[in-house]
């Protein structure tokens, strides 16, 4: 089934398998995006010394498995 998803691409994300679909549970929890990015293969070394990061985000239709 196709539905609208949020895609996320952090800086240099292509090296770590991004862009990826941002899980719906994280949409309202941006203070924890650091943890989500690390759990999805992003390198902790890519974060600025203050721990902040600016990511590209967009919406697109994607085939998703609701199971």
C-alpha positions in Angstrom: 0.0 0.0 0.0 1.3 3.5 -0.8 1.1 6.3 1.7 2.7 9.6 2.3 5.9 9.3 4.4 8.5 11.7 5.8 12.0 11.2 4.3 15.0 12.4 6.2 18.6 13.1 4.9 21.2 14.3 7.4 24.5 15.8 6.2 26.7 13.2 4.4 23.8 10.8 5.0 24.3 9.0 1.6 27.4 7.4 3.2 25.2 5.8 5.8 22.3 4.6 3.7 20.1 7.7 3.9 17.6 9.1 2.9 15.4 6.9 5.0 11.7 7.0 6.0 11.3 8.7 9.4 9.2 6.4 11.6 5.9 8.0 12.5 6.6 7.6 16.2 9.5 10.1 15.8 7.5 12.9 14.0 6.7 14.6 17.3 9.9 13.6 19.2 12.6 15.7 17.4 14.5 16.1 20.7 15.4 12.4 20.3 16.3 12.5 16.6 19.9 12.0 17.5 19.1 8.6 18.9 17.0 7.7 15.9 19.7 8.6 13.5 22.4 6.6 15.4 20.1 3.6 15.6 19.6 3.8 11.9 23.3 3.8 11.0 24.3 7.4 11.1 27.7 8.2 12.5 27.9 10.0 15.8 31.1 11.7 14.5 28.9 13.7 12.0 27.2 15.7 14.7 28.5 19.1 15.7 30.3 19.4 19.0 27.0 20.8 20.5 25.2 17.7 19.3 23.0 19.6 16.9 22.3 18.7 13.3 20.3 20.1 10.4 18.6 17.5 8.2 16.7 17.8 5.0 13.1 16.5 5.2 10.4 16.0 2.6 7.2 14.1 2.0 6.8 11.5 -0.7 4.6 8.5 -1.6 6.2 5.2 -0.7 5.2 1.5 -0.7 4.9 0.6 3.0 4.0 -2.6 4.8 1.5 -2.0 7.5 1.9 -5.4 9.1 
